[in-house]
């Protein structure tokens, strides 16, 4: 069910504690978004965050209402929602709770929208079957859940060149110069279920010999622009009150360092990826795309092929 949007004049004028979607200041009227979910609300938050970046100068305050599991609970929450009226969006699969929310919104003239309905309905039509309508199924503790936990434990234990002798047991090995986003990218990949090891490339320090003996392992180098590295490293030294004019931030030294790292990977037939203008999520997506392309060239049983994307 979807009702006409509220007029902005009917919204409260108090400033929001949430970050605005654009550059709105304290004198900009906030728009309230109520996000209602029968699970953690992560899906709803991800969709709304992706949509909000398309609107500049809009002052938004998001209200989260997760783990709504009964119609009675929903009715109680409506009293709180009504205190700061705005757009209500939800991911609820239980019919009774949905009907309660939509009825209550209609009673107080609040616009309401089910975010996943169009997708679920289209998939159901395409697959020729009905959805299960079980809340939070993506968060069940199934084999994939424990696979992710195992991958996170592995990745944290093998961060920044630790236990490099275990490289043969990794799904993905990342190599890169200092401050090239190796650790956050590794953790993101681990959260997807991939055991990821990251190894720093340090000028003048020999790389672990075990890397040259890897068999059927996916290794990829992370590179970035010299200017970006200079900026990041300078900010890093400034934050810890260290001298900013060291070899660590020398432009010519960094240029040589990046070239050496790229050459080291290329000489061994490993791919490299430039992460300069990529977010962690974009870098991980590009890495996984190459990983699966690489898997197609490998013998059966090589690497980890995940059948579920969470």
N, C-alpha and C positions, 0 to 999 in steps of 0.2 A: 504494500500500500504506500502511496506517495501523495502527500498533500502539498498545496501551494506553500512556498517559503514564507517565513515571517518577514514582515517589514523591519528593516534595520532599526527603525526608531523604537521598536518595542523591546529592544535588547537593553540590558543594564549598561551603564556607562562607566563602571569601575574598571580600572586597568587590569589586564590579565597577568598572572604570574608565569604563564607559558610563553615560550618564544613565539613571536608573530610569524605568520607565513611570509610576510615581506618586511619592509622597513618601518612598519607602523610605530609611532611613538606613543607616549602616555596620553596624548590628546586624541588618539584614534579610538573609535568605538569598537569594543571587542565583539566578535561573533563567537557564540558558544556552540561547540560540537560535543554531543553526548555519544560515547562509544560503548555500546552494550553488548556483552558476549556471555555465552554459557561456558566458555573455557577461559584461557589466559588473556585473550584479546589481542594476541600478537598479530594474527592475520589481519584483523581490522585496523590495527595501528599501522601496519606496513602499507596497506592500501591507501589509507587516508594521508599518510606522510608523503607517499609518492604523488598523490593528487594535489596536495597543498603547495608544493613547490611551483606549480603552474600559476599561482596567484600571488602577485607582488603587492606590497602595501596593505595587506589585509591582516588585521590584528585578531588572532584566533586564540581561544582558550579551549583546550580539550579536557573533557571530563571522562574518566575511565570507570566503567561499571562491569568488572569481570565476574566470572563464576556465578552467574545468575542461573539457578537450578530449579526454581519453582515460580508459579504464577503469583503466589502470595509475596514472595521476595520481590518480584517485579513490581507489584502494586506499591510496596513500601518505597522502592527506589523512585517511583514516579513523583513522590512528594519532593524529593531532593532535586530531581530534574526540573520540576516546575518552578523551583526557586530561581533558576537561571535559564530561562527558556531559550531554545535554539534548535538546531537541526539534530535529529536523533538518527543514528545509523547503527545497525546491529548485525551480528552473526549469531542467530539463534535457530536451532533446528527443531526444538520441541514446539509442537503446534499450539498447545495451551499457553505457553509463555509468549509466543509470538502474538497470538490473538489478544492477550492481555495488554501487551505493550502497544499494539496498534490501536486498540480500543481506547486506552488511556490517552494516547497522543491525539487521537481524533477528538476526544472530549475537551481537551485544552488547546486544540488547534495548533499542534506542533507537527511540522513536517517529519516524516519517518521513512526510512528506506532500508531494505534488506540488501546488504552488499553482495552476498554470494548467490542470491536467487537466480539471477540471469545466467551465471556460469553453471550452476548445478542443473538448472532446467535444460540448458542446451546440451550438457554432457549426458543427461538422462535420455534425452531425445535421440542423441547420436548413438549411445550405447544400447538403447532399447531396454533399459531397466530403470527401476526406481532407486533413488538414493537411500542409504541406510538411516539417515537422520539421527546419528549418534553424536552427541557433542564431544568435542575434544579428541576425536579419533587420531588426529595427527600427533597427539601428545601421549598416546598409549605406550606403555613400556614393553614394546615388542622387540624382536631381534634387531631391528634397525636402531632402536633407541640405545640398546646396550652396545651396538657397534659404534655409535657416535661417542658414547662415554669412553669406550676403549680407545678410540682414536684420539680423544682429547687428552687422556692420560699419557698416551704414547708421545703425542706432539709436545706436551709440556716437558716431558722428560728428555726430549731430543731437541730442545730449543738452542739456538746459537752455538751449534757445533758440539753439543754434549752427546756422549755415547755414540759417536760417529761410527763406531765399529758395527753398530746395528743397522747400517744403511740398507743392507739387503732386505730387511724386513719392512722398510717403508713403502708406502704406496707412491708417494711423491717426495722428491728431494729438491729443495729450493737452494740455490746458491746466489749470493749477491753481496755487494759491497755494503759497508756500514750505512745504516739509515735508508735502506731501500725497501722498507716495509716487509721484511721477511717474516718477522714474528707475527704481526697481526694477520697477514695473509695465511700463514700456517694455521693459526687458531681458527680462522674462518673456514678453511678447508677441513679441519678436524671436526668442526661442528656439523659439517656435511657428511662426515663419516669416513674421511680419508686420513690414514696415518701419515703425517707429514713431518719430515725432518728438514731443518734449515741450517745451512752452514755458511758462515761469513767468509768472504774473500778478503784477505788482509794482505796488502802489498809487502813483499819481503818475507812472508811466512809461507812455508810449503803447505800445500793442500793435502789433506789426508790421503794416503796411498790407497786406502780401501775403495775410494771412489773410482779408481781406474780398474778395479776388478769387479765392479757391479755387473750383474747379468739380468737382463730383462727388467730393469728398473727405470722409472721415468724421472729424469733429472732435467731441470729447467733453470736457466739463469735469469735473475731479475736485474734489469738495468734501468737507469733513469738519467735525466739530463744533468749536466754538470752544474748548471745554474741552480737547479732545484736542490741538489745535494749541498751546494755551498750554503744556500739559505737555511736548510734544515739543520745542518751541522753547526752553523753559526748560532742559531737559536738554541740548540742543545747546549753548547758551551756557555752561552750567556745565562741559561737557566741554572747552571751549576756553578756560576761565578768563576769560570775558567777563561784563560787567555783565548780570545777569538781569532788571533792571528797566528795560528799554529799550522803545522803541516796538514793537520786533519781538515782544515778548511781552505787550504791553498788550491786555487783553481786549476793550475797546471798539474799539480799532484793528483787531484781528483780525476781530471781528464785521463791521465795515464792509468789510474786505478780502474776506471770504468772500461777502458780499452783492454787492459790486461784480463779483466774478468770475462769480458765478452769473448776474447781470444781463447781463454782457457776452456770455456764451454764449447765454442765452435770447433776447436781442435779435437774434441771428444765426441763430436756429432750430436751434442745436446742443443736443444732450442733455447732461445732467449726471448724475453718479452720486455718491452719498454713500459714501465708503470708510471711514467711522468704525469700523465693527465688522467690516470685511472684511479677510481676509488678502490678500496680494498675489495668490495663486492665485484667490481668490474674486472679487476686483476684476477680474482679467483675464478670468475666465469670464463675468462680467456684461457686460463691455465687448464681448467677442466675440459674445455673444448679441445685443446691440443692433446690432453691426456687421453681422451677417448678416441681421438684420431690415431694416436700412437698405439693404443691397445689393439686397433684393428689390424695392425701390422705384426702383432706379437703372437706367439704360440698360444693355444687354448690354455686357460688356467693362469695366465699371466695377469697380475694386478687385480684390483678390486673393481668389480662392476656392480654398482649399486642400482637396484631396481626401483628404489623409492627416493624421490627428491623431497626433502623436508625443508 
